[in-house]
Amino acid sequence: MRYSVVSTSLNPKSRSRVLAVEAVRLLEEQSEDVGLIDLAAVPLPLCDGGKCYGDPRAQEVKTELARVDGILMACPIYNYDISASGKNLIELTGRDVWTDKVAGFLCAAGGKGSYMSLMGVIGSLMLDFHTTILPRFIYTTGADFEDGLLESQEVKERLGVVVNDLVRYTEKLRG
Ligand SMILES: Cc1cc2nc3c(=O)[nH]c(=O)nc-3n(C[C@H](O)[C@H](O)[C@H](O)COP(=O)(O)O)c2cc1C
């Protein structure tokens, strides 16, 4: 099975990118085809519902994501939702990427109170594209990190569970 982890934060000191990189490391233990897409390194146009779809960077990201079987999105939580960059990625890529795929989420938030922020994007992916969403996700706050590194043992263990879930669900759905 082929996997992609997308880091959607545009912040150079992103904590969700740390989760993405660790997820790639864990996935590489289970698959020879694992990629990391860092949106901070691939500036995408904002979706305008028209000419954005012809943008070479948007097409490149779409081609790569269309190729894989399972996707993890590493997301900052902004205003009780994933950040605009993550939503923009979904708008730019659409059904060719998300239909009948498995997707999971790795979140970095400022506080515990926003833990239900994923519900909107999860519902949209399920209803619009029939994406199979992993029922466990990673939700972290600043307290789980120290000096830019993931320190929480609990989150590290849960990340292993989420990565195993991604592989397990993807093999069942796409194998
Ligand atoms: C514009 C903005 C909105 C935010 N909104 C929320 C929020 O609604 N809930 C929350 O817990 N944290 C919020 N935060 C804090 C971020 O989730 C936190 O900084 C997180 O580390 C961002 O992910 P990143 O480090 O991967 O970029 C917000 C931060 C910004 C800049």
The ligand as an SDF file (V2000), in Angstrom:
LIG
                    3D

 31 33  0  0  0  0  0  0  0  0999 V2000
   -5.1820   32.1650   13.5990 C   0  0  0  0  0  0  0  0  0  0  0  0
   -5.0450   31.1460   14.6970 C   0  0  0  0  0  0  0  0  0  0  0  0
   -6.1800   30.5750   15.2040 C   0  0  0  0  0  0  0  0  0  0  0  0
   -6.0860   29.6190   16.2150 C   0  0  0  0  0  0  0  0  0  0  0  0
   -7.2180   29.0500   16.6840 N   0  0  0  0  0  0  0  0  0  0  0  0
   -7.1270   28.0890   17.6280 C   0  0  0  0  0  0  0  0  0  0  0  0
   -8.3090   27.4440   18.1110 C   0  0  0  0  0  0  0  0  0  0  0  0
   -9.4280   27.7180   17.6940 O   0  0  0  0  0  0  0  0  0  0  0  0
   -8.1600   26.4900   19.0620 N   0  0  0  0  0  0  0  0  0  0  0  0
   -6.9400   26.1460   19.5800 C   0  0  0  0  0  0  0  0  0  0  0  0
   -6.8760   25.2690   20.4410 O   0  0  0  0  0  0  0  0  0  0  0  0
   -5.8050   26.7370   19.1130 N   0  0  0  0  0  0  0  0  0  0  0  0
   -5.8710   27.6890   18.1580 C   0  0  0  0  0  0  0  0  0  0  0  0
   -4.7270   28.2660   17.6810 N   0  0  0  0  0  0  0  0  0  0  0  0
   -3.4070   27.7910   18.1630 C   0  0  0  0  0  0  0  0  0  0  0  0
   -2.7900   26.7790   17.1570 C   0  0  0  0  0  0  0  0  0  0  0  0
   -3.6490   25.6660   16.9900 O   0  0  0  0  0  0  0  0  0  0  0  0
   -1.4270   26.2970   17.6540 C   0  0  0  0  0  0  0  0  0  0  0  0
   -0.5320   27.4020   17.5660 O   0  0  0  0  0  0  0  0  0  0  0  0
   -0.8770   25.1180   16.8790 C   0  0  0  0  0  0  0  0  0  0  0  0
    0.4120   24.7840   17.3630 O   0  0  0  0  0  0  0  0  0  0  0  0
   -0.8090   25.4140   15.3880 C   0  0  0  0  0  0  0  0  0  0  0  0
   -0.2830   24.2850   14.6750 O   0  0  0  0  0  0  0  0  0  0  0  0
    1.1850   24.3320   14.0460 P   0  0  0  0  0  0  0  0  0  0  0  0
    2.1480   24.5290   15.1970 O   0  0  0  0  0  0  0  0  0  0  0  0
    1.3620   23.0030   13.3940 O   0  0  0  0  0  0  0  0  0  0  0  0
    1.2540   25.4530   13.0560 O   0  0  0  0  0  0  0  0  0  0  0  0
   -4.8080   29.2440   16.7010 C   0  0  0  0  0  0  0  0  0  0  0  0
   -3.6560   29.8370   16.1670 C   0  0  0  0  0  0  0  0  0  0  0  0
   -3.7770   30.7750   15.1780 C   0  0  0  0  0  0  0  0  0  0  0  0
   -2.5060   31.3930   14.6010 C   0  0  0  0  0  0  0  0  0  0  0  0
  1  2  1  0
  2  3  1  0
  2 30  2  0
  3  4  2  0
  4  5  1  0
  4 28  1  0
  5  6  2  0
  6  7  1  0
  6 13  1  0
  7  8  2  0
  7  9  1  0
  9 10  1  0
 10 11  2  0
 10 12  1  0
 12 13  2  0
 13 14  1  0
 14 15  1  0
 14 28  1  0
 15 16  1  0
 16 17  1  0
 16 18  1  0
 18 19  1  0
 18 20  1  0
 20 21  1  0
 20 22  1  0
 22 23  1  0
 23 24  1  0
 24 25  2  0
 24 26  1  0
 24 27  1  0
 28 29  2  0
 29 30  1  0
 30 31  1  0
M  END
$$$$
